[in-house]
């Protein structure tokens, strides 16, 4: 057991320190308040975990060699609690942090000496009420709180009553100050533990209670092996921020995981070596410098504010890490990558299941020399389409990705501020920062009486992104102010011509500028915005030469093998001359067998003897009787019975041979075992010569161990 006061003194004297692999101070104000309330009420607050070692890891915020000859006590668990208490008791930032590291400082927490309430400062409640005292003043030795003076201010000079009240206030104050004498349960990691063992214990402890994020744990493991990692990453973050690109440690860790492990799951980096991580960092350092040069020039992305999430850059970083010199190989390469970034942003690829989708997409990047079509296909499978439609803009506000996509498109058209003429892609400084502007002022719309500010649908209509334009703050505040477009659009045309309005998709029909035609204005502008965005995205499409056809004749001569299989159909039973959906499972078994072996090619529309039958009869069994319908059929059964994540390893093509259409499935080896769902069970299939067969549990275990683990 250790008393709180002794723990705080140890921190002050730098005998109790924080390792570099620990995350930053992340507690919010509610957590800090609840800690003090718990201590005041004498509630348990959990044990602390320390590590006494004479071979400490890198220490946070210390440049000099600390205590080189004796043991050092390292905080493994409890730093959030101890930091909060140090701030409130000492009224200073603990030595292992700088002021800028404290994002939510709890030192404006107050205590009511009478009611024993704890509240953060509220002027109306506390300004003229001396019973509310600042927590840090309660522990101050320089200017101790005088409870008699406080009682006198409220209750006057009645000494008998004053003494009793002051005594109550004093008892409450003493109860608060006595938390310094509270015994904290401290547990210790064995002193002879190596740093990897200490981090493992740190992991186990933080998997309980207030859980560290996966990113925090990944960075902990990285820093345990490469002590300077956190400082190096934060230095790079500050450097990039000066170029308007604001990243955080989670993003940097994601990128490192993707580069080092070719995965999107944080835990995959835990066992990486220092050399692997440092090599990954060298690539990431180069790539980020390269990207902040490429993105403004080629993608009109001038800062991270131009996208809703920086996760859209992670697969891009992983792709470049595998390229020679960590750069794009051609203009075409750049355009394909940028188009995917736009689509991933526009269709909110990473707003849900972020880790899983990043892992899926990074897998595509690692497996394909040119991954962009495959990545876009994944977005289509998620969202159903990639073309923007009129309805997509209805009821959308500035939080939607379409809003920032509008800004990118307008910048690409060299849009300018409507009154000072500043290009929107080069404005800087507070006075010329870009703001969103209500074309029809909301206050004027409310005043018409047509719209009710308490009506949710009306609010969406008034704040619709089609009622927004991009201008500088100086124009918004001093020039346009609260005027209607029919009052100021003519000035814009006089100064800069009609083109200034066109570049922000404003219709030139003056009737639409009148407030009574507001909804007609929105309708027209939505149509213009949709057209502009779709045309802009299409401008990044590279038309590749027609794909080289596969030599089907040669495949028919080769005969079935470990990597080649023929199937007559997916649904049409040639023996019984009818639709037989049980045949789907026969095809799926073959796909599973190739996935779990070394990959292979499956020809559908060819019988076991190599005779070409075509897939036209199969088409008759589906609603949409064409290639797209057949493609969708195959995709659906693979998703339903093997898994949606498997589709990236199955490339489906169609080719004409002897006047028949053959479906060709090129199947890659899967990086993890693939199972077929049959009768509520998962069956493991693999190829044995030119056949596909299931494995029993023992065979399956041994096969997986030898092929993947």
Residue pairs with C-beta under 8 A, 6 or more apart in sequence:
1 183
1 184
1 185
1 186
2 48
2 183
2 184
2 186
3 180
3 181
3 182
3 183
3 184
4 85
4 89
4 179
4 180
4 181
4 182
4 184
5 180
5 181
7 16
7 48
7 82
7 184
8 82
8 85
8 86
8 89
8 90
8 180
10 16
10 73
11 17
11 82
11 86
11 94
11 95
11 96
12 86
12 90
12 94
12 95
14 62
14 66
14 95
15 67
15 72
15 73
16 50
16 73
16 75
16 82
17 56
17 59
17 60
17 62
17 66
17 72
17 73
17 74
17 75
17 96
18 59
18 60
18 61
18 74
18 75
18 79
18 96
18 97
19 56
19 57
19 58
19 59
19 60
19 74
19 75
19 76
19 223
20 57
20 58
20 59
20 60
20 223
20 227
20 228
20 229
20 230
20 231
21 57
21 58
21 199
21 202
21 219
21 220
21 221
21 222
21 223
21 224
21 227
21 230
22 60
22 75
22 79
22 220
23 212
23 216
23 219
23 220
24 97
24 101
24 103
24 249
25 79
25 80
25 83
25 97
25 101
25 102
25 103
26 80
26 103
27 80
27 83
27 84
27 104
27 106
28 104
29 104
29 106
29 109
29 120
31 80
31 84
32 84
32 88
32 104
32 106
32 109
33 106
33 109
33 118
33 120
35 45
35 81
35 84
35 85
36 84
36 88
36 109
36 118
36 135
36 179
37 43
37 118
38 44
38 45
39 45
39 179
39 182
40 116
40 118
40 175
40 176
40 179
42 182
45 81
45 184
46 78
46 81
46 185
46 209
47 77
47 78
47 184
47 185
47 186
47 187
48 75
48 77
48 78
48 81
48 82
48 184
48 185
48 186
48 187
49 75
49 76
49 77
49 78
49 186
49 187
49 188
49 189
49 201
49 202
49 205
50 73
50 74
50 75
50 76
50 186
50 187
50 188
50 189
51 73
51 74
51 76
51 188
51 189
51 191
51 193
51 198
52 71
52 72
52 73
52 74
52 188
52 189
52 191
53 71
53 72
53 74
53 191
53 193
53 198
54 70
54 71
54 72
54 191
56 66
56 72
56 74
57 74
57 195
57 198
57 224
57 227
58 223
58 227
58 228
59 66
59 72
59 74
59 96
60 96
60 97
60 230
61 95
61 96
61 97
61 98
62 95
62 96
66 72
71 191
74 198
75 82
76 189
76 198
76 201
76 202
76 205
77 202
77 205
77 206
80 210
82 94
83 94
83 97
83 102
84 106
86 92
86 93
86 94
87 93
87 94
87 102
87 105
87 106
87 107
87 136
88 106
88 107
88 109
88 135
88 136
88 139
89 136
89 139
89 180
90 139
91 107
91 136
91 139
91 140
93 99
93 101
93 102
106 120
107 134
107 135
107 136
108 120
108 121
108 134
109 118
109 119
109 120
109 121
109 134
109 135
110 118
110 119
110 120
110 121
110 126
110 132
110 133
110 134
110 135
111 117
111 118
111 132
111 133
111 134
111 135
111 138
111 176
112 118
112 119
112 131
112 132
113 131
113 132
113 133
113 145
113 147
113 150
113 169
113 172
113 173
114 131
114 168
114 169
114 172
115 131
116 172
118 135
119 125
119 126
119 132
121 134
125 132
126 132
130 150
130 153
130 154
131 150
131 154
131 169
133 145
133 150
133 173
135 176
137 143
137 145
138 145
138 173
138 176
138 177
139 177
139 180
145 173
147 166
147 169
147 170
147 173
148 162
148 166
150 166
150 169
151 162
151 165
151 166
151 169
152 162
154 165
155 161
155 162
155 165
156 162
189 197
189 198
189 201
193 201
195 224
196 224
198 224
199 220
199 221
199 224
202 220
203 217
203 220
206 212
206 216
206 217
212 220
213 250
214 265
214 266
214 267
214 355
215 249
215 250
215 253
215 254
215 266
217 266
217 267
217 270
218 253
218 257
218 266
218 267
218 269
218 270
219 229
219 230
219 233
219 249
219 253
221 269
221 270
221 272
222 229
222 253
222 256
222 269
222 272
222 277
223 229
223 230
225 272
225 273
225 274
225 277
226 274
226 277
226 278
226 281
229 277
229 281
230 249
232 281
233 249
233 252
233 253
234 249
236 252
236 285
236 288
237 246
237 247
237 248
237 249
237 252
240 246
240 247
240 288
240 292
241 247
243 292
244 302
244 303
244 304
244 305
245 288
245 292
245 303
245 304
246 303
246 304
246 305
247 288
247 304
247 310
248 310
251 310
251 311
251 313
251 314
252 284
253 266
253 269
254 264
254 266
254 311
254 314
254 358
255 284
255 287
255 313
255 314
255 317
255 318
256 269
256 277
256 280
256 281
256 284
257 263
257 264
257 265
257 266
257 268
257 269
258 264
258 314
258 315
258 317
258 318
258 321
258 358
258 362
259 280
259 283
259 284
259 317
259 318
259 321
260 269
260 272
260 276
260 277
260 279
260 280
261 268
261 269
261 272
262 318
262 362
262 363
262 366
263 359
263 362
263 363
264 314
264 355
264 356
264 357
264 358
264 359
264 360
264 361
264 362
264 363
265 355
265 359
266 355
269 277
280 321
283 320
283 321
283 326
284 317
284 321
286 326
287 317
287 320
287 321
287 326
288 317
290 320
290 326
290 327
291 313
291 316
291 317
291 320
294 328
294 334
295 301
295 302
296 302
296 425
298 334
298 335
298 338
299 338
299 341
299 342
299 408
300 306
300 408
300 411
300 412
300 425
301 307
301 341
301 408
302 411
302 425
304 310
305 404
306 404
306 407
306 408
307 313
307 341
307 345
307 401
307 404
308 345
308 348
308 351
308 401
308 404
309 345
309 350
309 351
311 349
311 350
311 354
311 358
312 341
312 344
312 345
312 349
312 350
313 341
314 358
314 362
315 340
315 344
315 358
315 361
315 362
315 364
315 365
315 371
315 375
316 337
316 341
318 362
318 365
318 366
319 337
319 365
319 371
320 326
320 327
320 328
322 365
322 366
323 329
328 334
328 337
332 542
335 540
335 542
336 370
336 372
336 540
336 542
337 372
338 540
339 372
339 376
339 537
339 540
339 541
340 372
340 375
340 376
342 405
342 408
342 537
342 540
343 349
343 376
343 379
343 386
343 537
344 350
344 375
344 379
345 401
345 404
345 405
346 386
346 388
346 401
346 402
346 405
346 533
347 379
347 382
347 383
347 386
347 401
348 401
349 357
349 361
349 378
349 379
349 382
350 357
350 358
357 382
360 378
360 645
360 648
361 375
361 378
363 648
363 671
364 371
364 374
364 375
364 378
364 648
365 371
365 375
367 648
367 649
367 668
368 374
374 648
376 386
378 648
379 386
380 386
381 635
381 644
381 647
386 537
387 534
388 402
388 530
388 533
388 534
389 530
390 526
390 527
390 530
392 402
392 530
393 402
393 464
393 465
393 466
393 526
393 529
393 530
394 464
394 526
395 457
395 460
395 461
395 464
396 402
396 403
396 464
396 465
397 403
397 460
397 463
397 464
397 465
398 436
398 463
398 465
398 468
400 465
402 465
402 529
402 533
403 436
403 465
403 468
405 533
406 465
406 468
406 470
406 505
406 529
406 533
407 424
407 434
407 470
408 536
409 532
409 533
409 536
410 424
410 470
410 503
410 504
410 505
411 424
411 425
412 536
413 503
413 532
414 423
414 425
414 503
415 423
415 424
415 470
415 500
415 503
415 504
416 422
416 423
416 424
416 496
416 500
416 503
417 424
417 427
417 432
417 471
417 472
417 475
418 469
418 471
418 475
418 480
418 488
418 492
418 496
418 500
418 501
419 471
419 475
419 479
419 480
419 491
419 492
419 495
420 432
420 472
420 474
420 475
421 495
421 496
422 432
422 472
424 434
424 470
427 433
427 434
427 472
430 473
431 472
431 473
431 474
432 472
432 473
432 474
433 472
433 473
434 470
434 471
434 472
434 473
435 470
435 471
435 472
435 473
435 476
436 468
436 469
436 470
437 468
437 469
437 470
437 471
437 475
437 476
437 480
438 462
438 463
438 467
438 468
439 467
439 468
439 469
439 485
439 506
439 521
440 467
440 484
440 485
440 515
440 518
440 521
441 482
441 483
441 484
442 462
442 463
443 482
444 482
444 484
444 515
445 451
445 462
445 515
445 518
446 453
446 462
448 515
448 516
451 458
451 461
451 462
452 458
453 459
461 519
461 522
464 522
466 521
466 522
466 525
466 526
466 529
467 518
467 521
467 522
469 504
469 506
470 504
471 480
479 488
480 488
484 513
484 514
484 515
485 513
485 521
486 510
486 513
486 514
486 515
489 501
489 506
489 510
489 513
492 500
492 501
493 500
493 501
498 508
501 508
502 508
505 525
505 528
505 529
505 532
506 525
506 528
507 521
507 524
507 525
507 528
509 524
511 517
511 520
512 520
512 521
512 524
513 521
547 653
549 655
550 653
550 655
550 664
552 603
552 655
552 657
552 662
552 664
553 657
555 564
555 601
555 603
556 603
556 606
556 610
556 612
557 610
558 564
559 610
559 690
560 566
560 608
560 690
561 689
561 690
562 597
562 598
562 600
562 687
562 689
562 690
563 594
563 597
563 598
563 599
563 600
563 601
563 687
564 600
564 601
564 603
564 690
565 590
565 594
565 600
565 601
565 602
565 603
565 690
565 692
566 602
566 603
566 606
566 607
566 608
566 610
567 586
567 587
567 590
567 602
567 603
567 604
567 605
567 606
568 574
568 604
568 605
568 606
568 607
568 608
568 613
569 583
569 604
569 605
569 613
569 615
569 617
569 618
570 583
570 584
570 587
570 604
570 615
570 618
570 630
570 633
570 634
570 637
571 579
571 580
571 581
571 583
571 584
571 618
571 621
571 622
571 633
572 578
572 579
572 580
572 583
572 617
572 618
572 620
572 621
573 579
573 580
573 583
574 607
574 613
574 617
579 621
584 637
584 641
585 641
585 676
585 678
587 602
587 604
587 637
588 637
588 638
588 641
588 642
588 676
589 676
589 685
589 692
590 602
590 692
591 602
591 638
591 642
591 650
591 665
591 667
592 642
592 674
592 675
592 676
592 683
592 684
592 685
592 686
592 692
593 600
593 685
593 686
593 687
593 692
593 693
594 600
594 602
594 667
594 669
594 687
595 642
595 646
595 649
595 667
595 668
595 669
595 670
595 674
596 669
596 670
596 673
596 674
596 684
596 685
596 686
596 687
596 703
596 707
597 669
597 686
597 687
598 669
598 687
599 649
599 666
599 667
599 668
599 669
600 667
600 687
601 664
601 665
601 666
601 667
602 664
602 665
602 667
603 662
603 663
603 664
603 665
604 615
604 618
604 662
604 663
604 664
604 665
605 612
605 613
605 614
605 615
605 618
605 660
605 661
605 662
605 663
606 612
606 613
606 662
607 613
612 657
612 658
612 660
612 662
613 660
614 660
614 661
614 662
615 630
615 660
615 661
615 662
615 663
616 660
616 661
618 630
619 625
619 626
619 629
619 630
622 629
622 630
622 633
623 629
624 632
627 654
627 661
630 654
630 663
631 652
631 654
634 650
634 652
634 663
634 665
635 647
635 652
638 646
638 647
638 650
639 646
639 647
640 677
641 676
641 677
641 678
642 674
642 675
642 676
642 677
643 674
643 675
646 670
646 674
649 667
649 668
649 669
649 670
650 665
650 666
650 667
650 668
651 665
651 666
651 667
651 668
652 663
652 664
652 665
653 663
653 664
653 665
653 666
654 661
654 662
654 663
654 664
655 661
655 662
655 664
656 662
671 708
672 708
673 684
673 704
673 708
675 682
675 683
675 684
676 682
676 683
676 684
676 685
677 683
683 694
684 694
684 695
684 700
684 703
684 704
685 692
685 693
685 694
685 695
686 692
686 693
686 695
686 703
695 703
